[in-house]
Amino acid sequence: MSILVLAYRLMTDFFSESLVSIFSQCKICSKRGAKSFFKNNCVCVNKNPVTDFKTVVNRLRDVITINGEVLKIPSHLYLMLNKPIDAVCSTVSDRHKTVFDFIPRDFSTDTKNNALKCGGRLDSDTTGLLLFSTNGAFLHNITSPKNKIPKTYRAILRDSVSASDQLFYKNAAAAGLIIPAQKKSPEQKCAPADISFINDRECNITVTEGKFHEVRRIFLALKNEVTSLKRIAIGGLILDESLKEGECRLLSQEEAEKIFSN
């Protein structure tokens, strides 16, 4: 197997999901009835019999048959939203608009098991790149700490930072800072982060964790404060600058794969 083919297989593994999840989405059987279904039917993946309904497959490359018939699996949806300020990452809110209010009805799905979900949530006062998909495994792989998917933010700071202090900020973040406690999150050490200044009050910062208010707490640890925060990239996927706040668009499979290629 060539290095390029191996790399592609490893990348597409981030899109893998269980057979029972696919069968539930396709209304073949419910998750509760999966054990009985597999016992009474011949399920094969790439012509190999499978008896475990938790078997992980990839709908992009694997052929699934049930009693000799190829299962036609619909494609997943992947969307990018330029999240506006004050929108909350939930399905219901009494005080704010939710991010789902900005998703056109054309992109909504009619079943609970195939509904759009958002991954890599943003605080209400943070704007920028937010992802949605019907592929729960894909969203989980983006947010799972073990995958260390980098997220890049554009931060505007309260206080200007001199050239010498910019170097201090960069080195301190790269070493991993002790960030202060905030609400229910205790004082803790965060993983190394990368800071790149644009001017004396504006910078890009890339983190690989998802600690509560992590970016804001990093700058608090540096005796500064974030006044505006926008996520501009997840992995190798960059926010489409043509999208105004509150606008979204579909992502192609190739664009979604960029997340894991960085």
Beta strands, then each sheet from edge to edge (+ up, - down):
strand 1: 17-18
strand 2: 43-45
strand 3: 48-50
strand 4: 56-57
strand 5: 64-66
strand 6: 69-70
strand 7: 78-83
strand 8: 117-119
strand 9: 126-133
strand 10: 151-157
strand 11: 178-179
strand 12: 188-189
strand 13: 194-197
strand 14: 202-207
strand 15: 226-234
strand 16: 237-238
strand 17: 248-250
sheet 1: 1+ 4-
sheet 2: 3+ 2- 5+ 6-
sheet 3: 8+ 9- 7+ 17-
sheet 4: 8+ 9- 15- 10+ 14- 13+
sheet 5: 8+ 9- 15- 16+
sheet 6: 11+ 12-
end
